[in-house]
Amino acid sequence: MVMITEGKRLMDSREVMVLEGVAMLGLSVVALCYTVEQRLPLLTPLGILLGFSGITRLIFSAWFFRKGSSWRKLIQQSALIDLLASGAALVLLYQGSNQLALLLGLWLVLSGYFQIRRYAYLRQQWPACTPAGLTGILSVSMGAFLLANIQGQWLSAPFDLSLPLALLGLFKIYAFIKLGQMRQRFSSEASFADQGPFPPYSPLNLN
């Protein structure tokens, strides 16, 4: 039963991770076509994607983990961040406030923070799940860069959004693949362990 629970935890980390990775790659490509002044319409797909991510996390947490568990709370907290960011994107769009980089940077930092917390919890049973932790660190780094770049302007548009999103999206897909390989290897080892030798026959009851 413990192995099933840990497998579901790993599946949650993987499935949402690859969805975010693909979405980030798509948004990075779209962002290449917009200057800073033209980015306001990008708040719509960003809000939809974050809303979808938040709802997906809530479904996974309710489906796979018991009420009150630490893992369920971590997933729900991360989902709440996604939903709040989604709502903020729609509010900014309604107000005509072109703050896409600010919103995205804040979300990347907070999302990465919860990814690191999930990794710290997951590695107790899955010591080799380093890619999950690295995605969190990279997300925080990319978010911090976006926030700092708003003032410093070290990287000009459209690459200020596209490059960090593309790097993070590619690494999330890479982490999805590596975690899948690790999960398959763990499942194989667990199945082999279950096929242990039968206990010796008892001379009394022949069981």
C-alpha positions, 0 to 999 in steps of 0.5 A: 500500500505504501508503494502505491501511495508513493507511485501516485505521488510521483505520478502527480509530480510528473503529469502536471509537470509535463502539461506545464512544460508544453504550455510554457514552450507554447507561450514562449513561441507566442511571446516571440511575436509580441513587443512589450507594448503588445503583450496585454492580449497574452494575459488571456491564454496565461490566465486560462493555462494557470486556471487549468493547471490549478483545477488539474492539481485540485482534482489530482489532490482530491483523487489520489490523496486522503484528506488532511495528508501533508501531500494533499495540502502541498498540492492544494496550496500550489493549486491555489497559487495557480488559481490566484494567478489566473484570476489576477491575469484576468483582472489585469486584462480587464483593467488594461494593465500590461503587467505580464512580466510581473505576474509571470515572474511572481508565479514562477517564484511561488510555483517553484517554491512549492515544487521544491517543497514537494521534492523535499517531501518526495525524496524521503521515499524517492531519493533519486527524484532530483529532477523534480527539485531542480525544476523548482530551483530553475523556476524560482531562478527564472521568476527572479530573473524576470522580476529583476529584468523589469528594472534592469532591462538586461534582456530585451523583448521578446526574449525576456519572456521567451528564453526563460519560459523555453528553458523551463519548459524544456527542463520540465519535459526532461524531468517528466521523462527522467521521473518516468524512468525512475518510477518504472525502475522502482516498480520493477524492483518492487515487483521483483522483491515481492517474488521472494522465496516461500517460507519453509514448511513447518513440521507441525502444520505443513503450511 
